[in-house]
Amino acid sequence: MPAIMYDNPVESKTAPFRISKLEYWALVPAAGRSRRMGRFKLLLPWPPETGTKTVIESTVRSLLDAGIGHVVIITGYRADEINRVLSRCPVDIVFNPDPDAPMSSSLQAAMDYVPPGVELILLPGDHPAVQPETIRDLMYRHDENPSAIHVPAYRRRRGHPAVFPAGARDGFLHPDPHRGVRALMADAFEVEEVSVDDPGVRINLDSPDDYADLFCTGPGKAVD
């Protein structure tokens, strides 16, 4: 479906915190082996230049600091290590026994723990640079139109996380075998792009070059 684009970037750093009228649950897929990276990216230091946290901790912390009360991590490969790293975080952890399966299998596993009737925020575990204010901005826009999917756009290029309406639950439980939850964006729901001044929505860590580039530029300058 065609996207609606909000042209004016949200002033994320000044947006006041307020309680949403909807209930949001966040899903963080973190089961894969990081084959393209060549080492387990979720436990790499973040930020690269200081390494005060790991990638997965920073991803989770963005959601918690945004005020999300229910965060579900789906682990698989090296699950015990992720469990230890997140042991002090107020999150639920679900185990996917097949880390080589598509991401949709992790989302299916998580849905056994997610009640019906809640909005779903999808943020893969390798997106550690998203600002909490950006997540709140997406929630505010979703409050205004809860029947749509909301995605952030930095310089008119889409990023993460995506906020899905409660009605998308069936698509998570029974995903398209070839396109996964992308099919929901293409076929089932209106998509609204929310322009944000946050390059972190475009930063993910797929390759050694992705990570190495951040040593020189820093997380806030690594995206064109």
N, C-alpha and C positions, 0 to 999 in steps of 0.2 A: 504494500500500500504506500501511497505517497506520504512523505513526511511533512509535518508542519515545522517550520523553523522560526524560533524566537530570535530575532536579529540582535537584540541588545544583550550583551553579556551581563550575567548576573553579577552584582557586586559582592562576591563571595565573602571577602574578608570583613565586610561590615554587616552581613545579613544577621539579624538577631535570631537567637535560638527560640523556638516555640514548640509546643507539643502538637504533634500531628493529630488530626481527627481520625486517622486510619491506623491500623496495626500493621507494622512492617516486620518481616523476617528476612534476614540476609543469608544467602547461600554462597559459600566460598569453596569452589572446587579446588582441591589440593592433593589429588591422588596420583598424578602422572609422574613419569620417571625423568623428565627434563632431558630427553635424548638429544635434542638439538643444542642445548646448552653445553652438554658434555660433562656437567657436574650438577649436583642437586640444587637448583636455583632457589628453592624456597627457604633454604637455610644459609644462603649467601648473606654477607653483612649488608645492612642498609641503614643510612645512605652509604654508598660505596666509599666515600672519602673519610667517613668517621666510623661507620660500622657499630653504631650504638644499639641497633636492633638487627633482626633478620628480616628478610623479605616478607615472610608470612606474618611475622609479628606486626610489621608496619601496615600491611594490608588489613589485618584484623583491627588494629588500633584505629584506623581511619573510620571504620564502621562504628566501633564503640564510642569514639569521640563525637560522632555525628548524632548520637543518641539512640542508636538501634539497640533495642532491648533483647532481641533474639538473634543470635549469630550462630549458624550451623556450618561447621568445617567438615568437608568430606575428604578423608585421608585415604591413602592406599599404600603407595611405595614409601618406605621408611616412616611408617605411621608412628612408631614408638618415639622417634626423635621429634616429630612435630608435636606429639602429645606433651612431651616434656617441655618444649619451648613455650607452649601455650598453657601450661599448667596453672598459671596465675591469672589467666584471662577468663572472664565469665562467658564462656562459649560452650556449645554442645558439639561433640565430635562424633561423626558417623564414619564407619569404615566401609570402603569399597574394596572387596577382595580381588578385583580385576583392574589393576592400575593401567593396563594397556587398552582398556575399552574406551570408547568415545566419552567425552565429558557428559553427554546425556545420561550415561549409566550412573554417574555420581549424583546427578540431580534426581534421578529416580529413587536412588537410595535415600537421599535426604528427605524426600517428600513423605516417607513413612513417619517422620518426626514432626512434620509441619502441619498444623491444623488447617482445615478448610477456611475460606473466607478472609485470608490475610493477603496483603500485598507482598510481592517478592522482589528483593533486590539481588541481582546476580553480579558478583564481583570475583573473578578468578583470583586465585592466590598469588599470582605473579604480577599484580598491579599495585605496588606498594606506595605510589606517589600521589594517589588521589587525596585531595584535601577534604577534611570532614565537612567544611562549609559547602563544598560542591554536592556532597551527598544530601545535605539538608535542602539545598536549592532544588534538587530533583524531587525530593519528597514534597516540598511545597507545591511545585508545579503539578505533581501527581495528585495531590489533594484536590486541586482545582478541576482536574479531569481524570478521575480514577478509572475510566474505561479504556484509556490509552496506555501504550508503552512509552516511557520517557528515557531518552538517552542524552548524555552530554555531548556537546560538539565544541571542540577547540579549533578556532580558525576554520570553521565549517567542515571539520573532519570528525567523524563520530569516534567516541571512545567508550570507556567503562566508568561506572557500572551502568547497567540497565535496570529500570524499575518496571516490573510487570504487574498488571492488575490481578486481583484475586481470581478473575475468570480464566486466567492462563494456567491454572493448576493442572487441568487435564492435559495440556500440552507438555508439562514437565513430567507427568506420570506416564504419558504415552507419546513420546517425542517422535517426530518424523525420522524414519530410519536413516535417511541420507543427510538431512539438513539440521536435525536437532531442533533447539529452540529458535534458530534463525527462521524456521518456517512460520513461527508466530508473528515475527516482524514482517514477513513478506505477504502473508495470506490472511491472518486472523484478526489483527488489531491495527488500529491507527497508531502511527509512530510520531511522537513529537520530539524534535530535537531542541534541546535547551542549550543555548550558547553560553559557555562559561569561560572565565579567564583563569584556566587551570590546565597547564600543559600536562599535569600528571594523569589526566584521563586518557592520554595517548601513549603513555609509557608502559610497555610490558617487556618482559625479559625472555625472548625466545632464543637468543644466540649469544655466544661469548662477546661478539662485537657490540650487541645492545648494552651489555653490562659494562664493558670496557669504555665505551663512549661516555658513560656517565662519570667516570673518574675525571675526565677533562672538562666536561660542561656542567656537571651538577644536574640533579633531577629537574630543576626549574628551567633549564635552557636546552634540553636535549631533543626537543621536538620542533620540527620546522612548522 
